[in-house]
């Protein structure tokens, strides 16, 4: 037998026909706004989210603990050319990508916050398949991750004049084996160049050295990939031996980040130039070549993987 509903008679008495037809000055006095406000749920003044779901509280907590430790003490990151990151206006940062669970995005964002005088926030484009991982998919937007879609990139660059980071190698970069380290994969069809041209934003190439050794991949196990449903099942120095935490078992490789001279897309002909596919491909290949050349230079000059 279903339970009886709670009577609402104690909340408000039925209104008679005479009362309903009475003049307004005979109606009961309304509750003051201050008393009504007391009934609203409490607001967390320290919780701040932007339109993309970015949380200052979550991002700040991760920055002060995990990212600060890796940047300062574990990877001991060295930064060159930070002056090439614009202090204002939209700019698209283009970087190489590597590592079983790549730490490069977090290190680039940390370098800009710490080393650039303006300390600008960085939005990181991520592929859509991350939405399929519970928990992880909720964390990504809170720390600056945005779905890699041309409309999102255009809004961030053109409307909001923000810094955006892209990895044109995509998954192909993170799946690289250790024997193929610092050999860039294809940069796709140059969609990132087209997005920057339409938004009249600068293109800033970025080189990251150290991620290949911090999270090296020695082999892939296809059977375990299909069994677990992971994007790929890598064999690394710590995974799968240490379980899920093994994906965060980075080796203490010395990180070097180099920000190269930006390309001003306005000089390429303005937004109309985005329709020139040959131009877009040429610029994409030029950026790829510049990053590849600088990677070879940095790797050739370092004396040790662990001490730089």
Secondary structure as UniProt FT lines:
FT   TURN            9..11
FT   HELIX           17..20
FT   HELIX           24..26
FT   HELIX           33..37
FT   TURN            38..39
FT   TURN            45..46
FT   TURN            51..52
FT   HELIX           56..62
FT   HELIX           63..67
FT   HELIX           68..69
FT   HELIX           70..74
FT   STRAND          78..80
FT   HELIX           82..84
FT   STRAND          91..95
FT   TURN            100..101
FT   HELIX           104..115
FT   TURN            117..118
FT   STRAND          122..126
FT   HELIX           128..132
FT   TURN            134..135
FT   HELIX           136..142
FT   TURN            143..144
FT   STRAND          145..147
FT   HELIX           150..154
FT   HELIX           155..159
FT   STRAND          163..166
FT   TURN            168..170
FT   HELIX           171..174
FT   HELIX           178..180
FT   TURN            181..182
FT   TURN            188..189
FT   HELIX           191..198
FT   TURN            199..200
FT   STRAND          202..209
FT   HELIX           211..214
FT   STRAND          219..220
FT   HELIX           222..228
FT   STRAND          234..235
FT   TURN            239..242
FT   HELIX           243..248
FT   STRAND          256..259
FT   STRAND          263..264
FT   HELIX           265..268
FT   HELIX           271..275
FT   HELIX           277..301
FT   TURN            305..307
//
